[in-house]
Amino acid sequence: ISGDEVMQQAFRSGEDFHTLTASKVFHVPPEEVTHQMRSRAKAVNFGIVYGISPFSLSQDIGVSVQQAKEYMDKYFAHYSGVRAYMDGVVEQGKQDGYVATLFGRRRWLPELKSSNFNTRSFGERVALNMPIQGTAADIIKLAMLRVRDRLSTEGMEGRLVLQVPDELIVECPEEEQGRVCALVEEEMERVISLSVPLLAETSAGKSWADAH
């Protein structure tokens, strides 16, 4: 969504994205990234999406506000396109009165022009977050339709029974397990063509816990 080429290349590499971010933020080779480093980089990666402040990040990962700010500054220095996107989407939201997902679904944001600082700040966080989280929601809903239709057209007994954030759970007879796994991966990965791979993995078990 941001169009950041460095970030896109990181996803295309097939390596763990949080480890790669940690490597850049902490200036160490990927193989030297510790569990704590990766955990902190993951918090930055996801926090940025929500317009997190250095103070909030410091609270989340147990470091000083100054340290959290340094992590964020290094992140933006490495993924400069993300900063440009964040500034641009808020400004565009003010001009248009709304932000939208990649599929064009809109969220109107009169809060962006509010004279109240807290209300305006809320609007800015939503403007940053909605196109990303909203697009993810659009994708999983389209995937649900594709999986349901494919199960039906192929005359399978398997049925889509649950969606949990970015997971789809299908209940089927054991003899359909292999076909269902292949079908779900195919439909989830092909639901939209992006500048980075949209990967899906499947697993099976007698229960959801077993499948995990």
N, C-alpha and C positions, 0 to 999 in steps of 0.2 A: 504493500500500500504506500509506503514512503518512497519507494523507488531507489532506496539506498543500495548502490552496487556492491559495496563491501559486505553488507549484511546478506544480500542475495547470494553472493559467492560463498559465504559461510554456510548457507543452507544447501547450496548445490554440491558442496564438498562431501556431504554425507557424514561429516563429523558431528560430534555433540555440540550443539550451538552454545549451551551455557558454559561448557569448557573453553570454547574458543573465545567467548566474551571475557571470561576470567583471565585467560592468557594475555589478552590485550590490556585489560584494566590493571592487572598486577605485574605486567611486564615479565612473564615467565613463559617458557615453552609449554605447550599443551600437556606434555607428559609429566610436567612438574606441578600441575594444578592440583591442589588438595581438595578434599571434600568440602572444607569450610570456604575455600575460595570459590568453588563452583556454586555453593549454596548462596553466597553473597551476590555473585554475578547473576544468578537466577532471580534473586529478589530485585535487582536493578532492572533486568530485562522485562520482568512483568510489571514492576512499579512504574516504569517509564510510560507504559500504556495507560496507566490511570492518572498520569500527571502528578506523580508522587513528589512531595517536597523533600529536601535533604533532612528535615527534622523527622518526618514520618519514616523515611528510609532508615535513619539512625535508630529509631525505636524498633523497627522490624528486625534489624540484623545485629543490634547490640553494639554499635560503634558510636563515636562522637559525631555530632552534626557536621563538623569540619571534615571528618573522614568520609562521611556519606556524600558530602558535596564533592569531594575529590573523586570518588568513584563515579559519580554522575558526570562530572566534567570530562573524565577520561573516556567514558562511554560515548558522550557526544562528540568528542574529538575523533574517536575511531569511526563512529557511525554518524558522520556529519549530515547525511541526508535525512536522518531521523529528526534532528533539530530543525532543519529547514521545513520538513513536513509539518511538525508540530506548530511552528509559528504560522505557517501558511494556512493550515486547516482552521485554526481559530479565527484568523483574519477573514478567511473566506466565509466562515460561518456568520461572522458579524455582518458581512455584506449581503449574503443571501438570506439570512434569517434561519438557516438550517444547515445540517451536515447530512451526508448520505453514505450508505454502504456501496460496495462495488457494484451491487445489483440495482442501485438507484433508490433503495428504500430510505425515506427521509425521517429525520428527527428534528422538529422545529425547536429553535432555541432563542426565545425572546429574552432569556436570562442574560445573554451575551451583551445586551445593551442596557442592562439594569444599572441604576446609579448606586445600588447597594453593593459593596465590595464582596460580601459573602455570596450573594446571589450570583453576581457576575463570575466569581471564581468557580462556583459550581457549574455554571454554563460552560466555562472553559475546559473543565475536567471532562464534562460530557462530550464536548466537541472533539476532544482528543481521543476519547475511548470508544464512542459509539461507532464510528466507521470501522474500527478493527473488530470489536466484540460483535457488532451487528452483522458484519460480513461473515464472521465465524458462525453466527446463528443462522444466517441465510444458507450457508453451505451445508450445515448438518440437516436442515429441513429439506433441502433439495435431495440430499443423499437418502433421507428416509423415504421420500417418494420413489426414488429410483430403485432402492432395494425392495420396497414393497411391490412395485410393479414387476420387477424381474422375477421375484419369487412366484408371483401370480402367473405370469406368462409362461414360465417354465414348468408350471404345474406341480410345484413342490409343496410339501406339507409344512415346511418351515414358515414361521411367522415372526415378523418384527414385533417385539413385545415392549421394548423400553429404549429410551434415549437418555443418556446421562452425560452432560456437557458435550464432549466430542466422541462419545462412544455410542454404538448401536448394538443392542442385544437381541439376538434372534434365537428362538426356541425351535428345535427341529429334531426329527428322528436321528439316531446315530448314523444310519446309513446315508443320510444327506450331509453329514458333517463336512466332508471335503468339498463338495460342490458349493455349499453355503459359504464356507470360508472364502473360497475363490471369488464367488459372486459378490460378497460384501466388499472385499478389497478392491475389486474392479470398479464397482459403482462409486465407492467413496473416493477413489483416486481420480476418477474421470469426470467427476461432477462439475469441475470448472478447470479451465486451463490458466495457470498462473505463471509468473516469471520464475517461480521456484517450484520444486516438486511438492505435490500434496500427497504425502505418504500415509498409508493405512496398514495396520497390522492386525491379524486376527489370532485368536486362541480359542480353545474349546474345553468344556468341562461339564460335569454333571450339574454344577451350580455356577453362579457368577463368581463366587470366591475361588472355585477350582480353576475357572478360566483365567483368572488373574495370576 
